[in-house]
């Protein structure tokens, strides 16, 4: 097959709906230390005249999928939403700036025909096509073919790509929603860690930040995704029950929430959780690292990869996009941009102390009120005792009536 055979799209698509790829360039490299890193700065989405390199990957020594043959179905640019599907009916897929490439990415600094993805049954080989700036895997410039697996990264300089299997592609949008593109640990850093490693994770954030949903998405992309994950509300006090819990969670993920009043865990139980021979992927949820240190000790928390979820108060520029996702889930046709300008401004100014939980409540209220035409029927549909309570919900976030411009 001609490797320059033009294919189906020149721009990446989301698994849920086709769309163009937003160009979001981050000026700082993803952090590698367990401490809180500085938040990357998001630049203008305009394509620069001189292509800007994709930020370098963290020096964590990523390793590829080692469990069994696993099909790569798409590639994405590191820490940029959207992806390019690798169509199953094509054996060779060329990547470059030319419109004749299978995956055409003009204006980003790639050579016209930069590299080639060569499908061999369930394997995917990467080859450089004598590009000007080279193709790199694990920091080394390709001289011959390289075997790729889901979770592997490669750089067709200046762009860095991640190889996705079906589960990674399905749950990647959840990471972008919960973490945001400018998170201290970028969504794709978390995705690669989830898909290629089994080490302990610490997820921190305020109430309502969907830490539990993030933990489930991480498990769904993990090496042990075919095993049912284990979730507990509290650690059992009995030693025998603790041993049974660790045995039950062997070869899968254990999601362990740590309340703000958590006491130090039994040293032997904590030791089993962090013992590699137990084969438990611990995912601890806490409001802060200090809570985890109290439960596990400083030394053990230092061994954990820390993923911080920022509260929505610091993500005002993303509120419309996050609200739209909830409205889409409700099969509602209108979007945040259809609200009156005063209502849009109010949503951006609001601090969202309830984070995603509160955002979902407001979205549901907007859908109910608009669909049913008033506070009383909307409140009844939402199970509220009084329409006044619904009115106070709108007032709390600063929403006024009419909600949408077209309702005037």
C-alpha positions as CSV (number, residue, x, y, z in Angstrom):
1,X,0.0,0.0,0.0
2,X,1.2,3.5,-0.9
3,X,2.2,5.0,2.5
4,X,1.1,8.4,1.3
5,X,-2.4,7.2,0.7
6,X,-4.7,10.0,1.9
7,X,-7.1,9.0,4.6
8,X,-10.1,10.2,6.4
9,X,-9.3,13.2,8.4
10,X,-6.8,16.0,8.5
11,X,-7.6,16.9,12.1
12,X,-8.0,14.8,15.2
13,X,-11.3,13.7,16.5
14,X,-12.8,13.0,19.9
15,X,-14.2,9.5,20.5
16,X,-17.6,11.1,21.1
17,X,-17.9,13.4,18.1
18,X,-15.7,14.7,15.2
19,X,-14.2,18.1,15.8
20,X,-11.1,20.0,15.0
21,X,-8.1,19.8,17.3
22,X,-7.5,22.9,19.5
23,X,-3.9,24.0,19.5
24,X,-3.0,24.5,23.2
25,X,0.6,25.0,23.8
26,X,2.1,24.8,27.4
27,X,5.2,26.7,28.1
28,X,6.5,24.7,31.0
29,X,7.5,21.0,31.1
30,X,5.4,18.5,33.0
31,X,6.8,18.2,36.5
32,X,8.5,15.1,37.8
33,X,8.9,15.6,41.6
34,X,6.4,14.5,44.1
35,X,6.1,18.0,45.5
36,X,3.6,20.6,44.2
37,X,5.0,21.9,40.9
38,X,4.2,25.2,39.4
39,X,1.1,25.3,37.2
40,X,1.9,25.5,33.4
41,X,0.9,28.6,31.6
42,X,-1.6,28.3,28.7
43,X,-0.8,30.3,25.7
44,X,-2.9,31.7,22.8
45,X,-4.5,29.0,20.7
46,X,-3.2,30.7,17.5
47,X,-0.6,28.7,15.6
48,X,2.7,30.5,15.8
49,X,4.7,31.5,12.8
50,X,7.6,29.5,14.0
51,X,6.4,26.2,15.4
52,X,6.7,25.8,19.1
53,X,7.9,22.4,20.4
54,X,5.5,20.2,22.3
55,X,6.7,20.4,26.0
56,X,9.2,17.7,26.9
57,X,7.9,14.7,28.7
58,X,8.7,14.1,32.4
59,X,11.8,12.0,33.0
60,X,10.0,9.2,34.6
61,X,11.3,6.5,32.3
62,X,7.9,5.5,30.7
63,X,7.7,1.9,29.8
64,X,5.2,0.4,27.4
65,X,2.5,-2.2,27.9
66,X,4.0,-5.4,29.0
67,X,1.0,-7.6,29.8
68,X,0.0,-8.9,26.4
69,X,-0.5,-7.8,22.8
70,X,-2.8,-4.7,22.9
71,X,-4.1,-2.9,19.9
72,X,-3.2,0.8,19.4
73,X,-6.3,2.4,17.9
74,X,-5.4,6.1,18.0
75,X,-2.6,8.6,18.7
76,X,-2.9,12.0,20.4
77,X,-0.7,15.0,20.9
78,X,0.6,15.1,24.4
79,X,-1.6,17.2,26.6
80,X,-3.9,18.4,23.8
81,X,-7.5,17.3,23.6
82,X,-8.6,15.2,20.6
83,X,-6.9,12.4,18.8
84,X,-6.3,10.8,15.4
85,X,-7.9,7.4,14.8
86,X,-5.7,4.8,13.2
87,X,-8.1,3.2,10.8
88,X,-8.0,-0.6,10.9
89,X,-8.2,-1.0,7.1
90,X,-4.9,0.8,6.6
91,X,-1.6,-1.0,7.0
92,X,0.6,2.0,6.6
93,X,-0.2,5.4,8.0
94,X,2.0,8.4,7.2
95,X,2.3,11.4,9.5
96,X,3.4,14.8,8.3
97,X,2.6,18.3,7.2
98,X,1.6,17.4,3.7
99,X,-2.1,17.1,2.8
100,X,-1.2,13.8,1.1
101,X,-0.3,12.1,4.5
102,X,-2.8,9.8,6.2
103,X,-2.6,12.0,9.2
104,X,-2.0,15.5,7.9
105,X,-0.9,18.2,10.5
106,X,0.1,21.3,8.6
107,X,1.7,24.4,10.1
108,X,3.2,22.7,13.1
109,X,6.8,22.2,11.9
110,X,6.6,18.6,10.7
111,X,8.3,17.5,7.5
112,X,6.0,16.9,4.6
113,X,6.2,13.2,5.2
114,X,7.7,12.9,8.6
115,X,7.2,9.4,9.9
116,X,5.3,6.2,9.1
117,X,3.2,4.0,11.4
118,X,3.4,0.4,10.0
119,X,0.8,-2.1,11.3
120,X,1.9,-5.7,11.6
121,X,-1.0,-7.7,12.9
122,X,-1.5,-6.4,16.5
123,X,1.9,-4.6,16.5
124,X,2.7,-1.1,15.4
125,X,6.1,-0.1,14.1
126,X,7.3,3.5,13.8
127,X,9.7,4.5,11.1
128,X,11.3,7.9,10.3
129,X,10.9,9.0,6.7
130,X,14.2,11.0,6.4
131,X,12.5,13.9,8.2
132,X,14.4,17.2,8.7
133,X,14.2,17.2,12.5
134,X,14.0,13.5,13.2
135,X,11.7,11.1,15.0
136,X,12.5,10.1,18.6
137,X,11.5,7.2,20.9
138,X,12.6,7.2,24.5
139,X,14.9,10.1,23.8
140,X,16.8,8.4,21.0
141,X,16.6,9.3,17.3
142,X,15.3,6.5,15.2
143,X,17.7,4.9,12.8
144,X,15.5,1.9,12.2
145,X,12.0,0.8,13.1
146,X,10.7,0.9,16.7
147,X,8.0,-1.2,18.2
148,X,5.2,0.8,19.9
149,X,2.7,-0.2,22.6
150,X,-0.2,1.6,24.2
151,X,1.1,4.3,26.6
152,X,4.3,4.7,24.6
153,X,5.3,8.2,23.5
154,X,7.2,9.3,20.4
155,X,8.3,12.6,19.2
156,X,8.1,13.7,15.5
157,X,10.0,16.9,16.3
158,X,8.6,19.3,17.3
159,X,5.4,17.4,18.3
160,X,5.1,14.6,20.9
161,X,2.4,11.9,20.5
162,X,1.0,9.2,22.8
163,X,-0.2,5.8,21.6
164,X,-3.8,5.0,22.8
165,X,-5.6,1.7,23.2
166,X,-9.4,1.6,23.3
167,X,-9.6,2.2,27.1
168,X,-7.2,5.1,27.1
169,X,-9.1,6.7,24.3
170,X,-12.4,6.2,26.0
171,X,-11.4,7.6,29.4
172,X,-8.9,10.3,28.4
173,X,-11.7,13.0,28.1
174,X,-12.6,12.3,31.8
175,X,-9.0,13.2,32.8
176,X,-9.1,16.5,30.9
177,X,-12.5,17.3,32.4
178,X,-11.5,16.6,36.0
179,X,-7.9,17.8,35.9
180,X,-8.0,20.5,33.2
181,X,-5.2,21.1,30.6
182,X,-3.1,23.3,32.9
183,X,-3.2,20.9,35.9
184,X,0.1,20.5,37.9
185,X,0.1,16.9,36.7
186,X,-1.2,17.1,33.1
187,X,-4.0,14.7,32.1
188,X,-1.7,12.8,29.7
189,X,1.0,12.4,32.3
190,X,-1.7,10.8,34.6
191,X,-3.0,8.7,31.7
192,X,0.5,7.2,30.9
193,X,1.1,6.5,34.5
194,X,-2.2,4.8,34.8
195,X,-1.7,2.7,31.7
196,X,2.0,1.6,32.2
197,X,2.7,1.6,35.9
198,X,1.2,-0.1,39.0
199,X,2.8,2.1,41.7
200,X,0.7,3.8,44.5
201,X,-1.1,7.1,43.7
202,X,-2.3,9.9,45.9
203,X,-5.2,12.0,44.6
204,X,-5.9,15.2,46.5
205,X,-8.6,17.9,46.1
206,X,-11.5,19.6,47.8
207,X,-14.9,18.0,48.3
208,X,-16.8,17.7,45.1
209,X,-13.6,17.5,42.9
210,X,-14.6,14.0,41.7
211,X,-11.5,12.2,43.1
212,X,-13.5,8.9,43.2
213,X,-14.4,9.3,39.5
214,X,-10.8,10.1,38.6
215,X,-9.6,7.0,40.5
216,X,-12.1,4.8,38.6
217,X,-10.9,6.2,35.3
218,X,-7.3,5.5,36.2
219,X,-8.2,1.9,37.0
220,X,-10.1,1.5,33.8
221,X,-7.0,2.4,31.8
222,X,-4.6,0.4,34.0
223,X,-2.7,-2.9,33.5
224,X,-5.2,-4.6,35.8
225,X,-8.4,-3.1,34.2
226,X,-9.9,-6.5,33.6
227,X,-10.0,-7.2,37.4
228,X,-12.8,-5.6,39.4
229,X,-11.4,-2.8,41.5
230,X,-11.9,-2.7,45.2
231,X,-13.4,0.3,47.0
232,X,-13.7,0.7,50.7
233,X,-15.3,3.5,52.8
234,X,-13.1,2.9,55.9
235,X,-10.2,0.6,56.8
236,X,-11.5,-2.3,58.9
237,X,-10.0,-2.2,62.4
238,X,-9.6,-6.0,62.8
239,X,-6.1,-7.3,61.7
240,X,-7.6,-10.4,60.0
241,X,-10.0,-8.2,58.0
242,X,-7.1,-6.0,56.9
243,X,-5.2,-9.0,55.7
244,X,-8.2,-10.2,53.8
245,X,-8.7,-6.8,52.2
246,X,-5.2,-6.8,50.9
247,X,-5.5,-10.3,49.5
248,X,-8.8,-9.3,47.9
249,X,-7.2,-6.3,46.2
250,X,-4.2,-8.3,44.9
251,X,-3.7,-7.7,41.2
252,X,-6.2,-4.9,41.0
253,X,-6.7,-1.3,42.3
254,X,-7.7,-0.4,45.9
255,X,-9.4,2.9,46.2
256,X,-8.9,4.1,49.8
257,X,-10.5,7.5,50.9
258,X,-8.8,9.2,53.8
259,X,-11.1,11.5,55.8
260,X,-9.8,14.7,57.4
261,X,-10.0,13.1,60.8
262,X,-8.1,9.9,59.7
263,X,-5.8,8.4,62.4
264,X,-2.5,6.7,61.6
265,X,-3.1,3.4,59.9
266,X,-1.9,0.1,61.5
267,X,1.8,0.0,60.5
268,X,1.6,-3.6,59.4
269,X,-1.5,-2.9,57.2
270,X,0.2,0.1,55.7
271,X,3.3,-2.0,55.0
272,X,1.3,-4.6,53.2
273,X,-0.3,-1.9,51.0
274,X,3.1,-0.6,49.9
275,X,4.8,-4.1,49.6
276,X,5.4,-4.9,45.9
277,X,4.7,-8.6,46.6
278,X,1.1,-7.7,47.6
279,X,0.5,-6.6,44.0
280,X,-2.0,-3.9,45.1
281,X,-2.3,-0.7,43.2
282,X,-3.2,1.7,46.0
283,X,-5.1,4.9,45.0
284,X,-5.6,7.0,48.1
285,X,-8.0,10.0,48.1
286,X,-7.4,12.9,50.5
287,X,-8.1,16.6,50.8
288,X,-4.4,17.3,51.2
289,X,-1.0,15.6,51.3
290,X,-0.8,16.2,55.1
291,X,-3.8,13.9,55.6
292,X,-2.0,11.2,53.7
293,X,1.2,11.7,55.7
294,X,-0.8,11.3,58.9
295,X,-2.2,8.0,57.7
296,X,0.8,6.5,56.0
297,X,4.0,8.4,57.3
298,X,6.1,10.8,55.3
299,X,8.3,8.1,53.8
300,X,5.5,6.2,52.3
301,X,3.8,9.3,50.8
302,X,7.1,10.3,49.3
303,X,6.9,7.0,47.3
304,X,3.4,7.9,45.9
305,X,2.8,9.7,42.7
306,X,0.8,12.8,43.7
307,X,-2.0,14.1,41.5
308,X,-3.6,17.3,42.6
309,X,-7.1,18.3,41.4
310,X,-7.5,22.0,41.4
311,X,-10.8,23.5,42.7
312,X,-13.1,25.1,40.1
313,X,-12.5,28.5,41.7
314,X,-9.2,28.5,39.9
315,X,-10.6,27.3,36.6
316,X,-13.0,30.2,35.7
317,X,-12.0,30.1,32.0
318,X,-13.1,26.5,31.7
319,X,-16.6,26.8,33.3
320,X,-18.5,27.2,30.0
321,X,-16.8,24.1,28.6
322,X,-17.4,22.0,31.8
323,X,-21.0,23.2,31.9
324,X,-21.5,22.2,28.2
325,X,-20.3,18.7,28.9
326,X,-23.0,18.3,31.6
327,X,-25.7,19.8,29.4
328,X,-24.7,17.4,26.6
329,X,-25.0,14.5,29.0
330,X,-28.5,15.7,29.7
331,X,-29.3,15.7,26.0
332,X,-30.0,19.4,26.2
333,X,-29.6,21.3,23.0
334,X,-28.5,24.7,24.3
335,X,-25.0,25.6,25.5
336,X,-23.4,28.0,28.0
337,X,-22.7,30.4,25.1
338,X,-26.5,30.8,24.6
339,X,-27.0,32.2,28.1
340,X,-27.4,35.9,28.5
341,X,-24.1,37.8,28.8
342,X,-24.9,38.7,32.4
343,X,-25.4,35.0,33.2
344,X,-22.2,33.9,31.5
345,X,-20.3,36.5,33.5
346,X,-21.9,35.4,36.7
347,X,-20.9,31.8,36.2
348,X,-17.3,32.8,35.6
349,X,-17.2,35.0,38.7
350,X,-18.7,32.4,41.0
351,X,-16.3,30.5,43.3
352,X,-18.0,27.1,43.0
353,X,-17.3,25.9,46.5
354,X,-19.1,22.7,45.7
355,X,-16.9,22.1,42.6
356,X,-18.2,19.5,40.2
357,X,-21.1,18.5,42.4
358,X,-22.4,22.1,42.4
359,X,-21.8,22.5,38.7
360,X,-23.9,19.4,38.0
361,X,-26.7,20.7,40.2
362,X,-26.8,24.1,38.4
363,X,-26.7,22.4,35.0
364,X,-29.7,20.1,36.0
365,X,-31.6,23.2,37.3
366,X,-31.0,25.0,34.0
367,X,-32.2,22.0,32.0
368,X,-35.3,21.5,34.2
369,X,-36.3,25.1,34.2
370,X,-35.9,25.6,30.5
371,X,-37.6,22.4,29.5
372,X,-40.5,22.6,31.9
373,X,-41.0,26.4,31.7
374,X,-41.0,27.5,35.3
375,X,-39.6,27.1,38.9
376,X,-42.5,25.1,40.3
377,X,-42.5,22.2,37.7
378,X,-38.7,22.3,37.6
379,X,-38.4,22.0,41.4
380,X,-40.8,19.1,41.4
381,X,-38.9,17.2,38.7
382,X,-35.7,17.7,40.7
383,X,-37.3,16.3,43.9
384,X,-37.2,19.6,45.7
385,X,-39.8,20.3,48.4
386,X,-40.2,24.0,47.4
387,X,-39.7,26.0,44.2
388,X,-38.1,28.7,46.5
389,X,-35.2,26.4,47.1
390,X,-34.6,26.2,43.4
391,X,-34.8,29.9,43.1
392,X,-32.2,30.3,45.8
393,X,-29.9,27.9,43.8
394,X,-30.1,30.2,40.8
395,X,-29.6,33.3,43.0
396,X,-26.5,31.7,44.8
397,X,-24.6,31.5,41.5
398,X,-25.8,34.8,40.2
399,X,-28.1,33.5,37.5
400,X,-31.1,35.7,36.6
401,X,-34.1,35.4,34.3
402,X,-34.4,35.0,31.4
403,X,-31.6,32.4,31.4
404,X,-31.0,32.6,27.7
405,X,-31.0,35.4,25.2
406,X,-33.7,33.9,23.0
407,X,-36.1,33.7,26.0
408,X,-36.6,37.4,26.2
